[in-house]
């Protein structure tokens, strides 16, 4: 197999991990952040909008993690061969 194939496999593995991370963030953390933000808006003590956190998590999980996986994919070849 070519070293590029290992990079794509690494990117795919990290993409799956990133999708899992986004799903867990949306399911477990985002509703709490949204609820706190809405409560803070009522008391005029607004903090950061939770959609910013969601954007950061999505960027990190769906863009940065697969790039890291692609770069680390060549190291899989060194472990196997």
N, C-alpha and C positions, 0 to 999 in steps of 0.2 A: 504494500500500500504506500501511497505517496504521503509525504509529510503534510501536504495541504488537506488531505482527507482527515488526518488526526486533528488538525486545527478546526475543521468544520464539526467534527464529533465533539470536541471540547466546547465549541460555541453552542452547539445544540444542548449539551448537558447543562451548561450554565444558563441558557435561555429557559430551560424547563425549571431550573431552580429559581430563576427570577420571576417566572409566572407564578410559581408557588408562593413566593414572597409577596407579590402584589395581591394575590388572592387572600392571603392571611392578613395583610394590612387592611384591606378593604372590609374583611369580615370581622376582625377583632378590634382594631385600633381606630379606624376612621369614624365609625359611629359615635364612639366616645368623644373624639375630638370635635366632631360636628355638634354634638349635644352641648358640650362645654362652650363652644363658640357662640351658639345661639343663646345660651343663658347669659354669657358675657355681653352680648349685644343688648339684651334687655336692661342690664345694669350699667350700660355705657362704659364698660371696662374691657373694650375689645382687645383681643390678642391677635396673633397671626391667624390668617384664614387657613382652615384645614386642607383646602384644595391645593395650597402651596406644598404642604407636606406630601400629599398624594402625588403631585407632579414630580417632586424630588425622588420619591420612592420608585415611581414608574421609570424615570430617566435612568436611575441607578440600576434597576432590575432588568429593564428591557433593552438598554443600549450599552451601558458600561460593563455589566457582567458578561454578556456574550463576547464583547471585544476582549476582555481578560481571558475568557475561556478559549478564544481563538489563539491568543498568544501563548497560552499554557498548553495547548493541544500538542505542540511539537515535543513537549517534555514527556508526554505519554509515550511517544515513540522511543525515547531514550530509556524509559522504564521497561518497555516490552522487548526491546531489541538490543 
